[in-house]
Amino acid sequence: MSYQREFKKRLNIGIVGAGSHCYRNILPAMNYLPVNIKAICDVNIELAAATAKQYGNCNYYSNTIEMYEKETLDAVFIAVSPMLHPKLACEAFDAGLHVWIEKPVSVLACEVEEMINHRKDKIAVVGFKKAFMPSTQKAIEVINSEKYGNLKSILGVYSVNIPENGREALEKRAFTGWLANGCHPLSLMLATGGKVKYAATYRSAKNNAVCILEFENGVIGNLHMASGPQPAESYSFYGDNWHLNIDNCYKVTLERGIPFQYGVTTSYVPEGDDSGAIVWRPQNCLATLENKALFTQGIYDEMMYFCNCVLEGKPAEKGSLEFALELMKVYEACLLSDGNKIEIQ
């Protein structure tokens, strides 16, 4: 682990969007990345100026075209409304820059296709933090291991609502809660389960809904749309002789069961350590990095992955625009389903 001031090789970057989310999450994460913040751009020039003064007294702009003309940049971090992401990303690609984009990547799937067309040989990563969380990476490790493996089903529980009239939401290019927050559980489920073949949304008379995902590899997924106070987020993965739970993003429990004979076994703690549960969670007793939300929630990981891809000249595999396109197709299918199973083309 290195800090920004310790990296010998850094990317010269610009930041587009200096609003609340960027200030609370994106900019603080820069302390741990191999970057030089050269410029900050925001339509609110006073906000851009104040932010630039705080972060190295760098240059500031109110429009991206001027920033690209005057600055020598390697990459840009874009964190504005998804309504503007496609235009700004394509503009950055056309300026010859690598691009990191905050989620949601866009409002429509076709807009991601446009971004892919403009990307050419540049590197792009979308900030699907749930797909990059340490807990998600542990789930992927278990799912792909020879010792466990053979994932059969996924259950996601997340506090989000899906619009009743999904077709209207798409036609109006509406920024709904399903777009803003639904991409979180969807990104985690696609990162662990793979590509989705079919998607369907089932709704009760009281408008309670679940999304059913059938993955190409035969895994079945259920996204239960919970409501109520936080924490209300969990994920469960089920294999042949194991299941793994992620609770509230950071606690990971791998249940391996215990050997027993019905009517005979009397102890739930058999000898040895090859059965029972394994639990991973932050210590939360020291001022160490693994306790901080920037790390537990995957924000650092997604941004560091982008920087490493650019520095090493390798295309992104995780959080790529292709992954974002798959996710947006599932997102749209769930909106249009109305109880019908829709094939993801």
C-alpha positions as CSV (number, residue, x, y, z in Angstrom):
1,M,0.0,0.0,0.0
2,S,1.4,3.4,-1.0
3,Y,0.1,6.9,-0.6
4,Q,-0.1,9.5,-3.4
5,R,3.1,11.3,-2.3
6,E,5.0,8.0,-2.4
7,F,4.3,6.9,-6.0
8,K,7.2,7.6,-8.4
9,K,5.0,7.2,-11.5
10,R,1.7,9.0,-11.5
11,L,-1.1,9.9,-13.9
12,N,-1.9,13.5,-14.7
13,I,-5.6,13.7,-14.2
14,G,-8.5,16.1,-14.4
15,I,-11.7,15.8,-12.4
16,V,-15.1,16.7,-13.9
17,G,-17.7,17.4,-11.2
18,A,-16.8,18.8,-7.8
19,G,-20.1,18.2,-6.1
20,S,-21.0,16.6,-2.8
21,H,-20.3,12.9,-3.8
22,C,-16.9,13.8,-5.4
23,Y,-15.9,15.8,-2.4
24,R,-16.9,13.1,0.1
25,N,-15.6,10.1,-1.7
26,I,-13.7,10.6,-5.0
27,L,-11.3,13.3,-3.8
28,P,-10.4,11.7,-0.5
29,A,-9.6,8.4,-2.3
30,M,-7.0,10.3,-4.4
31,N,-4.7,10.3,-1.3
32,Y,-4.0,6.7,-2.0
33,L,-3.8,6.7,-5.8
34,P,-0.8,7.3,-8.2
35,V,-2.2,10.6,-9.5
36,N,-1.4,14.3,-9.9
37,I,-4.5,16.4,-9.8
38,K,-3.8,18.9,-12.5
39,A,-7.3,20.5,-12.9
40,I,-10.8,20.5,-11.6
41,C,-13.9,21.3,-13.7
42,D,-17.4,22.2,-12.6
43,V,-20.2,24.3,-14.1
44,N,-20.1,26.1,-10.7
45,I,-16.8,28.0,-11.2
46,E,-16.7,29.2,-7.6
47,L,-17.0,25.6,-6.4
48,A,-14.3,24.5,-8.8
49,A,-12.0,27.3,-7.7
50,A,-12.5,26.5,-4.0
51,T,-11.9,22.8,-4.5
52,A,-8.9,23.4,-6.7
53,K,-7.4,25.7,-4.0
54,Q,-7.8,22.9,-1.4
55,Y,-6.3,20.2,-3.6
56,G,-2.8,21.5,-4.5
57,N,-4.0,24.9,-5.8
58,C,-4.4,23.3,-9.3
59,N,-6.1,24.9,-12.2
60,Y,-9.9,25.1,-12.5
61,Y,-12.4,25.4,-15.3
62,S,-16.2,25.7,-15.9
63,N,-16.1,23.7,-19.1
64,T,-14.3,20.6,-20.2
65,I,-13.3,21.7,-23.7
66,E,-11.2,24.5,-22.3
67,M,-9.6,22.2,-19.7
68,Y,-8.7,19.7,-22.4
69,E,-7.2,22.4,-24.6
70,K,-5.1,23.9,-21.9
71,E,-4.0,20.9,-19.8
72,T,-1.8,17.9,-20.6
73,L,-3.8,15.1,-19.1
74,D,-3.5,11.3,-19.1
75,A,-7.0,10.6,-17.7
76,V,-10.2,12.2,-16.4
77,F,-12.5,11.2,-13.5
78,I,-16.1,12.0,-14.3
79,A,-18.6,12.2,-11.4
80,V,-21.7,14.1,-12.5
81,S,-25.3,13.2,-13.4
82,P,-25.7,10.0,-15.5
83,M,-27.7,12.2,-17.8
84,L,-24.4,13.8,-18.8
85,H,-22.0,10.9,-18.5
86,P,-22.3,9.7,-22.1
87,K,-21.6,13.1,-23.6
88,L,-18.7,13.9,-21.3
89,A,-17.2,10.4,-21.6
90,C,-17.3,10.5,-25.4
91,E,-15.9,14.0,-25.4
92,A,-13.0,12.8,-23.2
93,F,-12.3,9.8,-25.4
94,D,-12.2,12.0,-28.4
95,A,-9.7,14.2,-26.6
96,G,-7.5,11.1,-26.3
97,L,-8.0,10.5,-22.6
98,H,-8.6,7.4,-20.5
99,V,-11.8,7.7,-18.5
100,W,-13.1,6.7,-15.1
101,I,-16.9,7.2,-14.8
102,E,-19.0,7.1,-11.7
103,K,-22.1,4.9,-11.6
104,P,-24.8,5.0,-13.0
105,V,-22.9,5.0,-16.2
106,S,-25.8,6.3,-18.3
107,V,-29.6,6.3,-18.4
108,L,-30.0,4.0,-21.4
109,A,-28.1,0.9,-22.6
110,C,-27.7,2.4,-26.1
111,E,-25.7,5.3,-24.6
112,V,-23.1,2.8,-23.4
113,E,-22.7,1.4,-26.9
114,E,-22.0,5.0,-28.1
115,M,-19.3,5.3,-25.4
116,I,-17.7,2.0,-26.5
117,N,-17.7,3.3,-30.1
118,H,-15.8,6.5,-29.0
119,R,-13.4,4.7,-26.6
120,K,-11.2,3.2,-29.4
121,D,-7.9,2.2,-27.7
122,K,-8.5,4.1,-24.5
123,I,-9.1,2.5,-21.1
124,A,-12.4,3.0,-19.3
125,V,-13.7,1.8,-15.9
126,V,-17.1,2.5,-14.3
127,G,-17.3,3.0,-10.6
128,F,-19.4,0.0,-9.6
129,K,-18.1,-0.1,-6.1
130,K,-20.1,-3.1,-5.0
131,A,-18.4,-5.2,-7.7
132,F,-15.0,-4.1,-6.3
133,M,-15.7,-4.5,-2.6
134,P,-13.3,-6.7,-0.6
135,S,-16.3,-8.8,0.5
136,T,-17.3,-9.3,-3.2
137,Q,-13.8,-10.3,-4.1
138,K,-13.9,-12.9,-1.3
139,A,-17.2,-14.3,-2.7
140,I,-15.7,-14.5,-6.2
141,E,-12.6,-16.3,-4.8
142,V,-14.8,-18.9,-3.1
143,I,-17.1,-19.3,-6.1
144,N,-14.2,-19.9,-8.4
145,S,-12.2,-22.2,-6.1
146,E,-11.8,-25.9,-6.6
147,K,-12.5,-26.6,-2.9
148,Y,-16.0,-24.9,-3.0
149,G,-17.2,-23.6,-6.3
150,N,-20.3,-24.8,-8.2
151,L,-22.4,-21.8,-7.4
152,K,-26.1,-22.6,-7.8
153,S,-28.0,-19.5,-6.6
154,I,-27.7,-15.9,-5.4
155,L,-30.0,-13.9,-3.1
156,G,-29.6,-10.2,-3.0
157,V,-31.5,-8.0,-0.5
158,Y,-31.4,-4.2,-1.2
159,S,-33.6,-1.3,-0.3
160,V,-34.8,0.0,-3.7
161,N,-38.0,0.5,-5.6
162,I,-38.6,-0.2,-9.3
163,P,-41.1,2.1,-11.2
164,E,-44.5,0.6,-12.0
165,N,-44.4,2.0,-15.5
166,G,-40.9,1.1,-16.6
167,R,-41.5,1.7,-20.3
168,E,-42.5,5.3,-19.6
169,A,-39.4,5.8,-17.4
170,L,-37.2,4.7,-20.3
171,E,-39.0,6.8,-22.9
172,K,-38.7,9.9,-20.7
173,R,-35.1,9.0,-19.9
174,A,-36.0,9.4,-16.2
175,F,-33.4,9.3,-13.4
176,T,-35.2,7.0,-11.1
177,G,-34.2,5.4,-7.8
178,W,-34.0,2.1,-9.7
179,L,-31.3,3.6,-11.9
180,A,-29.5,5.5,-9.1
181,N,-29.4,2.5,-6.6
182,G,-30.4,-0.6,-8.5
183,C,-27.1,-0.7,-10.3
184,H,-25.5,-1.5,-6.9
185,P,-27.0,-4.9,-6.3
186,L,-27.1,-5.7,-10.0
187,S,-23.3,-5.0,-10.4
188,L,-22.5,-7.3,-7.4
189,M,-24.7,-10.1,-8.7
190,L,-23.3,-9.9,-12.3
191,A,-19.8,-9.7,-11.0
192,T,-20.3,-12.9,-9.0
193,G,-22.8,-14.8,-11.2
194,G,-21.7,-13.8,-14.7
195,K,-23.7,-12.8,-17.7
196,V,-27.5,-12.8,-17.5
197,K,-29.6,-14.7,-20.1
198,Y,-33.1,-13.8,-18.8
199,A,-34.6,-11.3,-16.4
200,A,-38.0,-10.8,-15.0
201,T,-39.7,-8.6,-12.5
202,Y,-42.6,-9.9,-10.4
203,R,-44.8,-7.5,-8.5
204,S,-47.6,-8.1,-6.0
205,A,-50.9,-6.3,-5.7
206,K,-49.3,-4.1,-3.1
207,N,-46.5,-3.2,-5.5
208,N,-43.8,-5.3,-3.7
209,A,-41.4,-6.5,-6.2
210,V,-38.5,-9.0,-6.8
211,C,-36.3,-9.4,-9.9
212,I,-35.4,-12.9,-11.0
213,L,-32.2,-13.3,-13.0
214,E,-31.3,-16.5,-14.9
215,F,-27.6,-16.5,-15.7
216,E,-26.0,-18.1,-18.8
217,N,-24.2,-20.6,-16.6
218,G,-27.4,-21.9,-15.0
219,V,-27.1,-19.9,-11.8
220,I,-30.4,-18.4,-10.6
221,G,-30.6,-15.0,-8.9
222,N,-33.3,-13.3,-6.8
223,L,-33.0,-9.6,-6.1
224,H,-35.4,-8.9,-3.2
225,M,-36.3,-5.2,-3.1
226,A,-36.5,-4.5,0.6
227,S,-37.7,-1.4,2.3
228,G,-37.2,0.1,5.7
229,P,-34.3,1.5,7.7
230,Q,-30.7,0.7,7.1
231,P,-28.9,-1.6,7.2
232,A,-31.1,-3.5,4.8
233,E,-28.5,-5.0,2.4
234,S,-27.2,-8.5,2.2
235,Y,-26.1,-11.1,-0.3
236,S,-26.1,-14.9,-0.1
237,F,-24.4,-17.3,-2.4
238,Y,-25.3,-21.0,-2.3
239,G,-23.2,-23.9,-3.5
240,D,-23.3,-27.7,-3.1
241,N,-21.9,-28.0,0.5
242,W,-21.4,-24.3,1.4
243,H,-23.0,-20.9,1.4
244,L,-21.5,-17.5,1.8
245,N,-23.2,-14.4,3.2
246,I,-22.2,-10.7,2.9
247,D,-24.0,-8.6,5.5
248,N,-24.1,-4.8,5.3
249,C,-21.2,-4.8,2.8
250,Y,-18.4,-5.7,5.2
251,K,-19.1,-8.9,7.2
252,V,-18.4,-12.1,5.2
253,T,-19.4,-15.5,6.6
254,L,-18.6,-18.8,4.9
255,E,-20.8,-21.5,6.2
256,R,-19.3,-25.0,5.6
257,G,-21.7,-27.0,7.7
258,I,-20.7,-29.8,10.2
259,P,-20.4,-33.5,9.8
260,F,-23.3,-35.3,11.4
261,Q,-25.5,-38.4,11.5
262,Y,-29.1,-37.8,12.1
263,G,-30.1,-39.0,15.6
264,V,-26.5,-39.8,16.5
265,T,-24.3,-36.6,16.4
266,T,-24.4,-34.7,19.7
267,S,-21.8,-31.9,19.2
268,Y,-22.1,-28.9,16.9
269,V,-18.3,-28.3,17.4
270,P,-16.5,-31.3,16.0
271,E,-12.8,-31.7,16.3
272,G,-10.6,-29.8,13.8
273,D,-11.2,-26.6,11.8
274,D,-12.4,-27.9,8.5
275,S,-16.1,-27.4,9.3
276,G,-18.3,-24.8,10.7
277,A,-18.2,-21.1,9.8
278,I,-15.4,-18.8,8.8
279,V,-16.0,-15.0,9.4
280,W,-14.1,-12.1,8.0
281,R,-14.9,-8.5,9.1
282,P,-13.0,-5.2,9.8
283,Q,-11.4,-5.0,13.2
284,N,-12.7,-1.5,13.9
285,C,-10.4,-1.1,16.9
286,L,-7.4,0.7,15.2
287,A,-7.1,3.6,12.9
288,T,-6.2,1.3,10.0
289,L,-7.3,1.5,6.4
290,E,-9.4,-1.6,6.2
291,N,-11.9,0.0,8.6
292,K,-12.5,3.0,6.4
293,A,-15.5,3.2,4.1
294,L,-13.3,4.2,1.2
295,F,-11.9,0.6,1.5
296,T,-14.7,-1.5,2.8
297,Q,-17.1,-0.2,0.1
298,G,-14.8,-0.7,-2.8
299,I,-14.2,3.0,-3.7
300,Y,-10.5,2.8,-3.4
301,D,-10.3,-0.6,-5.3
302,E,-12.3,0.6,-8.3
303,M,-10.2,3.7,-8.7
304,M,-6.9,2.0,-8.1
305,Y,-7.8,-0.7,-10.6
306,F,-8.4,2.0,-13.2
307,C,-5.1,3.7,-12.5
308,N,-3.2,0.4,-12.7
309,C,-4.8,-0.5,-16.0
310,V,-3.7,2.8,-17.5
311,L,-0.2,2.7,-16.0
312,E,0.2,-0.9,-17.2
313,G,-1.4,-0.3,-20.6
314,K,-3.9,-3.2,-20.2
315,P,-7.7,-3.0,-21.0
316,A,-10.1,-3.2,-18.1
317,E,-11.8,-6.5,-17.4
318,K,-13.6,-5.5,-14.2
319,G,-16.0,-2.6,-14.3
320,S,-15.5,-2.2,-18.1
321,L,-17.9,-0.5,-20.5
322,E,-18.8,-4.0,-21.7
323,F,-19.8,-5.0,-18.2
324,A,-21.7,-1.7,-17.8
325,L,-23.6,-2.5,-21.1
326,E,-24.6,-6.0,-19.8
327,L,-25.8,-4.4,-16.5
328,M,-27.8,-1.7,-18.3
329,K,-29.5,-4.3,-20.5
330,V,-30.6,-6.2,-17.4
331,Y,-31.7,-2.9,-15.8
332,E,-33.9,-2.2,-18.8
333,A,-35.3,-5.7,-19.0
334,C,-36.4,-5.5,-15.4
335,L,-38.1,-2.2,-16.1
336,L,-40.0,-3.7,-19.1
337,S,-40.7,-7.1,-17.8
338,D,-44.1,-6.6,-16.2
339,G,-44.1,-10.2,-15.0
340,N,-42.7,-11.6,-18.3
341,K,-39.3,-13.2,-18.8
342,I,-37.2,-11.1,-21.1
343,E,-34.1,-12.5,-22.9
344,I,-31.0,-10.3,-22.7
345,Q,-29.7,-9.9,-26.3
